[in-house]
């Protein structure tokens, strides 16, 4: 079964559900300001996809591409569809869609003092089950530290920095100063 990646626009019948899921699924420290999210989604920003199993909406994903790297910035399955295997089905469909590219994503660092430590362990296990492994790097942003995972190869510190500079632009990169740390 292949999951369809439909570019998200304000005309999508599930547009408001995607907005709601975005704000429900991600902690405030990881989210963009609401007006930016709504603006980008409403205007069909490249990389925002509603995910469908035939005609059934199951979630959304936001990916950004840089050279031969696909960075999964946000990915969430609808609460009604969780535990139905859709997360793995999306990851399988990504293997086909991005077969020639490395796929990277960030997860919350495993910190046993975190309130959601068990959830963090499950999330890392989910991605490991779906072919992801640690890059050996932590991305330290102003609000949090996240471990970068990869599927389809390896990535260097220089590539991560170049990718972030490309996505953020020079000014925002200089302001946010994401730091790439070896684990």
C-alpha positions, -999 to +999 in steps of 0.1 A: +000+000+000+014+033-011+007+065+008-001+095-015+017+128-008-007+156-019+007+191-019-012+210+008-031+242-001-060+260+015-083+242-009-075+207+005-105+194+023-083+185+053-065+218+055-079+228+089-072+193+102-035+196+092-033+229+110-048+215+141-026+184+140+005+206+136-002+225+168-013+194+187+016+172+177+046+194+183+058+212+214+059+250+212+097+250+212+097+231+178+069+250+161+070+280+139+048+309+148+011+302+139+008+329+113+039+316+094+026+280+094-009+291+082+006+314+056+030+287+042+003+259+043-024+282+028-001+292-001+010+257-010+046+261+003+067+234-014+073+205+009+040+205+029+020+174+020-012+160+033-009+122+035-036+099+021-043+062+021-064+063-011-090+089+000-084+086+037-065+115+053-039+100+077-016+130+085+009+154+071+046+158+065+068+188+058+101+181+040+128+204+026+154+193+001+190+203-002+212+187-028+207+150-023+193+154+012+157+153+022+151+169+057+119+158+074+111+189+094+076+179+106+058+146+104+026+136+122-001+110+119-037+119+128-046+108+164-074+087+149-050+068+127-021+062+152-012+026+160-027+016+127+008+013+111+005+045+091+038+059+103+057+030+089+036+031+057+046+067+052+083+058+058+080+030+032+064+053+007+093+078+013+117+051+003+101+051-031+096+088-034+131+097-023+150+065-033+181+084-046+184+107-016+195+106+020+167+113+044+174+130+077+153+141+106+157+153+142+142+138+173+143+150+208+175+139+225+173+110+248+174+127+282+163+105+311+153+136+331+127+146+304+090+143+313+084+124+280+115+102+282+095+070+275+079+087+244+114+097+232+126+061+235+096+048+215+101+075+188+138+066+184+128+028+182+101+036+156+127+053+134+153+026+139+127+000+129+121+021+097+158+021+087+171+053+104+203+054+125+221+081+144+242+104+124+264+108+155+254+145+158+232+166+181+217+198+167+217+223+195+192+251+188+184+280+212+154+261+227+164+225+226+188+198+216+178+172+190+196+141+177+198+139+139+189+105+124+196+094+088+185+068+063+204+060+032+239+069+040+259+092+062+262+129+066+291+151+077+290+181+101+298+204+072+269+191+052+245+196+082+258+232+086+255+239+049+219+224+049+209+246+078+224+277+062+206+270+030+172+265+047+175+294+072+194+319+051+225+337+063+207+361+086+185+337+104+213+312+106+235+338+123+207+347+147+197+311+157+233+298+156+224+261+155+254+242+168+263+207+155+278+186+183+293+152+181+277+126+203 
